[in-house]
Amino acid sequence: MIEPTRIIAIRHGETTWNVDTRIQGRLDIPLNDTGRRQAEQMARALADNPITAIYASDLTRAWETAQYLGRALSVEVTRDEGLRERGFGEFEGKTYAEIEALLPEQSLRWRKRDPEFAPPGGESLLTLRRRVMETAQRLAAQHPGELIALVGHGGVMDVLYRAATRLDLQAPRTWALDNAAINRLLWTPEGFTLVGWADTQHLESVALDDGRFTDGPARGAVSAQ
């Protein structure tokens, strides 16, 4: 019997583009002052947890968030490109309103969570799910019986939640994807199990929820970032 791997999954802290409802995707946007404060508060809240390994997306907003946790625990952070945000191609750099105005047909498929739709130059939800699942399973399998942290993006968190709750890619999202929230899962070779989600008690103020600000105009409409 393989012991379960305990996972703490964390979305990066807030960025200016989160506030502006602008699609980040693979663009390398740093944390804003609020995001750095959120990351510090998250790290302080987890400082007594026996985390043995920290893996993070190499995009600055996630990497910087993970560094706060690494310093609090004296654990080195390891980059993993598999934890990057969904590639949004031509959507990147645009606001939701701009996408809807300039690319209405593509915007509609995006809002409907068409699993096969990929913005030009970007990833489909199917591709995102395959990448995130392969990465999370690979990392979890390396640490049976241990507690690890995965620091990534809204799209990554969304995939993990759906995997743990057995929800389809097209199911409307009714769960939060808060910046710097603490999310807990278990992994065994049989799959992921949800332990706790969207814990933000450690934050001084409520982070911007991805359903309203970084995922799209309406919660559940599109993939987070």
QUIFENRA-V724805 format. One record per backbone hydrogen bond with DSSP energy under -0.5 kcal/mol. NH is the residue of the N-H (numbers start at 1). CO is the residue of the C=O. If there is no record, write none. Layout:
NH/CO
NH/CO
This chain:
5/187
6/4
6/146
7/185
8/148
9/7
9/183
10/150
11/181
12/152
13/61
19/15
20/16
21/18
22/17
23/94
27/24
29/27
32/14
36/32
37/33
38/34
39/35
40/36
41/37
42/38
43/39
44/40
45/41
46/42
47/44
49/46
51/49
52/147
53/147
54/76
55/149
56/78
57/151
61/29
62/59
63/59
64/60
65/61
66/62
67/63
68/64
69/65
70/66
71/67
72/68
73/69
74/70
75/70
78/54
80/56
83/80
84/81
88/86
90/120
91/88
92/89
93/23
94/91
96/21
99/95
100/96
101/97
102/98
103/99
107/103
108/104
109/105
110/106
111/107
112/108
113/110
113/221
114/109
115/113
117/114
119/123
122/119
123/87
125/117
126/115
128/124
129/125
130/126
131/127
132/128
133/129
134/130
135/131
136/132
137/133
138/134
139/135
140/136
141/137
142/138
142/139
143/140
145/4
146/143
147/50
148/6
149/53
150/8
151/55
152/10
152/150
157/153
158/154
159/155
160/156
161/157
162/158
163/159
164/160
165/161
166/162
167/162
171/168
179/208
180/11
180/12
181/178
182/199
183/9
183/181
184/196
185/7
186/193
187/5
188/191
191/188
193/186
194/164
195/184
196/184
199/182
200/198
203/200
212/209
213/209
215/210
216/210
221/218
